[in-house]
């Protein structure tokens, strides 16, 4: 499935819809170049779950946890992970196989750890279609 958005607001709203429909154990993998909107979608998912506190990418902490929504929200940014084995130190399995909703930015870096039920979302820009244009490719391995 392909979604096209033309503003941060549209990209955020796409994420919000995902969050509103998310069920316990949902995993969303967000991949794409810098500045394509991964964190915008993550913020939308959080809003759809009812998270009202500010959501930012946990680039230096790898994970941030939010518990105020209808389901726990686990936001990973694995950009700085050099070896997927580092994820063991974080206890990633508790998050990936728990009852919350997990979002993983830069999931391609740990692809061998991603469960088959994850929804993969790849974002890309096309400046010929506008500065804020985003193509969002959605797939699942189910």
Secondary structure by P-SEA (a helix, b strand, c coil): cbbbbccaaaaaaaaaaaaaacccbbbbbbbbcccccaaaaaaaaaaaaccccccccccccccccccccccbbbbbbcccccccccccccaaaaaaaccbbbbbcccccccccccccbbbbbbbbcccccccbbbbbbbbcc
